Amino acid sequence: MSNVLRALCQCCYKNVLVLFSCVETTYASYRMNTQFTFNSVTDLSVGVGAVDQLGAIARNLNAERLFVVTDKGVLEHGLLDGALSSLQSAGIGVELYSDVIADPPEQTVIDAAERARLGGCDSVLGFGGGSSMDTAKLVAALLTGTQPLSDMYGVDQLRGGRVPLIQVPTTAGTGSEVTMVAIVTTGESTKAGVVSRALLADHVVLDAQLTVGLPAHVTAATGIDAMVHAIEAYTSARLKNPLSDMVARQALGLMAPNIEKATHQGDDLEARSAMLLGAMLAGQAFANAPVAAVHALAYPLGGVYHIPHGLSNALVLPHVLRYNSSAAAQLYCELAPLLLPAGSGFSANTIGDVLAEHFLALSNRLGLQTQLRQLDIPENSLPDLADDAMLQQRLLINNPRPLLREDAVRIYRQAF
């Protein structure tokens, strides 16, 4: 057994022990929720070097010409080299599109789909971060030619299915490779989402070697993003279920002990593998038990001030944890053994403060900013940010504690 697999198995074993130690309180938190739907991708390939299987994977999906969606950074760093070699060896034709940018505009998706049509592509590969994978999802749907993008926005509005889709993440954060959501920027600071089970990929490849070149600040911010996915899924007021809880706990059990090592020792493949698998599991968790106030408050920071999404989450997370603790204390206590150092003292009365201080200290150790003022966000903009956050009702309805505009302003002030 390789060192990477051994480390993952050991982590899994420890997490199982924690799970069984908390089974009584955890099961109570389900309130006997035995009626639920859990959506996920059908096939996963996990391991260092797994990207070399892409040719065979595409061939199994009957792909003949693959539209590869990525960004210029991935291309310039040579991360695609192994994938393209594998596809070439399998006789798969490739049309490369590398114009994806962060928070992709609607027109980028439309242009990419037109390129795919003109290139005669019959399948799609998303290769990169969340923006590339979200774009790939929508291109795969648009290639069917059954409806325009503007008609797909919302829940279950995509009617025509999609062509075969493969996803390969190069960051350990968004979990987009296993979600059925794609987010598009539709205006200067407005976004819209397409939510459909049809967007779930046919095959996902997790190869930690692809994440080794990530800068430390990107590793840190995307890692916090993934941890927030797991925490918010576990405490979601809607659709929380035994399977989403299980993968959320496993995700935190993998990421919490490894995020600092992956950030500061970026060539550590064991830490990178744990983060990549953990981020994917967190994606499965929040794809089925949706995120809440942390993301609702983070989105305006990204939309208005273009703060990277993971950093936006990290900035508001401690203060949302404190705010939610009166409603989610028991659930936070269940997660605490996975997040806090062994022997840490906590109780339902203090857990919100303990976790808040833990994540503030973690952000400092990771080299992330912890205050809005450090990013030149003016204090007089906080009420406007709160107004924007309140538009995210699709997320706020999942929060364990109701959150009003004045609460949002207070949280932004605490983060300032």
N, C-alpha and C positions, 0 to 999 in steps of 0.2 A: 504494500500500500504506500502511495506517495506521501510525502510530508504534508502536502496541501490537503489531501483527502483525510489523512489522519487527524489533522487539526480541526477540520470541519466535523468529523465524526465525534471527536472529543467534545467539541462545542455543542453539538446536537445532544449528546448524552447528558451533559451538564444541564442543558435546558429542559430535557425531559424530567430530570430529577426535580428541578424547580417547579415544573408544571404539575407533577404529582403532589408535591408538597403543598401546592395551592389549590388542588383540585376542588376542595369543598367550597371555598369562597368563589372560585372561578365559575363553577357550575351554577352557584346561586346567582351570579351576575347574568347568566343567560336568561334567567326566569323561565327555564324550560323551553327555550326557543328552539323548537324542533321543526318549524316550518320556515324554510328559507331556500334561496337559490344561490349557488356558488358558481360563478363563471370563471373559467381559466383557459389558458392555451392548451392545446392537445399534446404538443411535443416539445421537450427541452433537451438541449445538449449542453452539458456543463463540464468544464475542465480546461486547464491550460492546454492550448493547442487545438481546442474544439473548433476554432474558426476554419481549420483545414478540412472540416467535414462539409463545408458549404456546397461544394460541387455536387456531392452525393445527395445532400438535402434538396438542392434545387432540382436535380434529376428526378428524385422521388416525387416531387410535386409536378412533374411533367413540364417544367419550365424549359423554354427554348431561348428566349431572350429576356434577360433580367434587367429591370430598371433600378439602378443603385442610387439611393437617396442619401446624401451625406452633406458635410460642410467643408469649407476650405481648410480649416485647421486639421481635421482628420486626414484629408488628402495630403497636406504639406508634411505631416509627421509620419507619413508612410504606413499608417495603421491599416490601410486597405490592401496593402501589398499581398499578404497571405491569402486574403479572401479572393482577390482577383486571380491569383495563381491557381487556387483550388477550382474556381469556376472555369477558367480556361482549360485546365486539365480534364474537366468533365465535359468539355465541348459546349458550355453554356455561353451564349452571346451576352454582351453587357453594353448597356447605355448608361453612362455615368452622369449624374446630376449633383453638383457640389455647391449650389448657390443658396442653400438653406442658411438662414440667420436665426438668432435667438428670437423666440416669440414670433414665429413666421407669420407674415401678413397673408391675407387671403389671396392676394394676387400671386404670391410665390407658389402657393399650392396649385392654383389654376395654371400657371406657366409650367410648372413641373409636369402636371398631368398632360398638357399639350405636347411637351417634349417626349413623354413616354409614348403617346399615340403616334407621333411622327416617327419615332424610332422603332415602331412595330413591336413594342414590349408586351409580353403576356403574363408577367409576374413582377413583383416588387420586392426589393431588399432595403430595409431601413437600417442604416449603419452610422451610429453616432450617439448623440445625446437625445434628450426628449424631443427637441424640436425636429430633428431629422426623422425620428421614429413616428411622431405625430403626422408629419408631412407624408411619410410613406403610407401610413394607414389611409389617408384621404386620397392619395393618388391611386392606390389599389382599388378604392371604391369608385373613383371617377373614371377609371379605365373601362368600367362596364358600360359607360355611356348612357345610363338609364335616367340620371337626374343631375341637375347642377348642384354645385356646392351649397349655394344659398338655400336650397330646399332640404339640406341634410341637417341643419342646425337643430339642436334639441335632443330629446330622448326618443329613440326608436323611430326617427324620421328617415333613416337610410333604408330605402326599399329594395335596391337592386343588388345587394351583396357586394362582392369584390373579387378581384383576381387573386391568385396565390400570393401569400405575404410571409416573408421571413424577417425577423428583427434581431439585430446584434447591437446591444448597448456598449458604448465605450466609456460610460461614466457609471458610477454606483450611486444612483440618486433617484431619478424620476420614477422608475418602475414602469415607464410607458410601454416597455416591451410586452407586458402582460396585462395591460388595461384595455378597456373597450371605449376609451375616451380619446379624442383628439381636439386640442385647443388651437384656435386660430385668432390672430389679431385682426379685428374688423374695422378699427378706427385708430385715432391717435393713442387712446388709452383704454379702448374697449375690446373685449374678447368674447368669442362665442365658442361653444363646444358641440361636437358631434358625439353622441353617446349611442352605441349600438354594439350588440354582441358580434355583429359581422366584422368589427374592427379587430377582434382578437386574432393574433397571428396564427398561421399554421405551424410554425416552428420558431423557437427562440434559441439562440446560441449565446451562452455565457462563457467568455474566455477572458480570464483576469489579466492575461498578458497585454490585452488591448488597453487596460487602464493604467499601466505602469508609468506612462509618460505624462499623466495628468499633473498639472501644477498643484502645489500643496493647498493653496486657497480654494481651488476648485474641488479637490478631494474632500476638504473639510466641509464646504458649504453643501455639496451634493449629499454628503454623508448625513449631515444634520437633517436635510430635507427628507431623506429616507427614514430616519428615526422618527421624525414627526409623522410621516405616513403611518407607521406602526402604532404610535401612541394614540393618534386621533382615531384610527380604525378601532382600536381596543376600547376606546371610551365613547364611540359614536352613539348618539341617541337613536339612530335609525339603522336597521339592517345588521346590527352586530349579531354574530352567530358563532357557534363553536368552531367552525373551520377558519373563519377570519381571525378569531382570537388565537387559534393555534399557530397560524403562520405569522401573525403579528408578534407573538412572544418569541417564536423561533428567530424572526428577523432581528429583534433587539438582542437576543442572546448571541447572535453572530456579530452584530455591529458594535455594540457598546464596548466590548473589550478590544476592538481592533481599529476603531476610527482614528485614534491618535497615532498608532503605529503606521497605518496606511498613509496618514498625512505627513508624518515626519520621517518615515523610512519608506519612501514611495516605491522602492524596488522589492519590498517584502511581498512575495507572491501569496503567502499564506494569509496575510492580513488583507491583501487585495481581493483574494478569492472569497474570503468571509464577507467583506463589504459588498461585493458584487452579488453574491447569492442572497445576502440579507436584504439588499435593496430590491431584488426581484420578489422575494417573499413579502416584503412590505407593500410592494405594488399589488400583489395578489390580495393582501388584506384590505387595502383601501379601495380597490376596485369593487369590493363586495360589501364593505362597511365604510361609507364615505367619510372624508375628512371634514373638518369643521372650522372653528373660529380662527385657529392659527393661520390657515390658508386664506380665509376671508380677509383677515387684517394684513396679510402679506401681499396679496394681489395688488392693492393700490400702490404700494411701495415700488413694485416692479413696473406697473403701468404708467405711473406719473414720473417717477424718478429713476426708472431703469436700474433698480437695484436687482442683482441676480436673485433668482427665486429662492435658492437655498439659504442665502444670507438674509433675505427678507423674513423667512421662517424663523431663522435663528434669533433675529432681533426681537420678535414679539413672543416667541415661545415661552420664556420664563414667566412673563407677565400674564399670559393666558393660563398657564398652569396654576398660578396663584388664584386667578379669578375663578377657575373651574373647580378648585379643590373642595368647595363646600358641597358640590354635587357629585364629584368623581373621586372622592378621597379613597374609597374602598378599592376602586379599580387601580388608582395610582399605587396603592399599597401592594397590590398584586404584581405590578410591574417593577416595583422598587428593587427587589433582589436581582433583577436583570440589569438595572441601570446604575445602582449605587455600589460603592466599594463594600466588600464583605465587612460585616460588623457595624455598618452604619445604623445609627438609631433613628427611628421614625415612627410616627403614629398617624392615625387618621386626622388628628388635629394639626399636625405639623407637616404632613407629607407635601402639601403644595409649596410651602416655603423651602423645604429641603430640596425638592426637585428643581425649583426655580434657581436656587443658588448653585446647584450642581451643573445645570446647563449654562449659567453665566460663566462659571469657572471653566467649564469645558470649552466654550467659545474662546475665552482668553487663551487657554493653552493651545488651541488650534490656530491662533492668530487671526481670528475673525473680530470685526467690530461688534460692540455690544450696545451701542447707543446710536439713535438716529442722528444726533448732532454731529457724530463723527463722519457722517456721510453728507454733511451740508444740507440736511433737510431743515427748512425753517420751522420754528416752533409755531408760527401763526398759520401754518398749513395743516396742523393736526386736525382741526374740525372738518376741513375739506376731505382729508383722508378718511375720517370716520364716516362722512357721507358716502364716499365711494365704497367703503367696506360694507355698509348696510345694504348696498345693492346686491351683495353676494348671498341672497337669502337661500339659494340652493345649497350653500355650505352651512350657513348659520343654523338652519333647521336641524343639523346633525349635532350641534354642540350640546354637551350634557347639561349646561346651564344656559337659560335664555340670555341673549346679549342684546342690549339696546344701544342706541347711538351714544348716550352719555357714558355707557360702559366702554365703548370703543374709544372715545376721546380719552378716558381715564387710562386705558391701557397704553395708548400711544404716548401719553404724557409720562407714564412710568418708563417707557422704552426710550424716551427722549434723553 
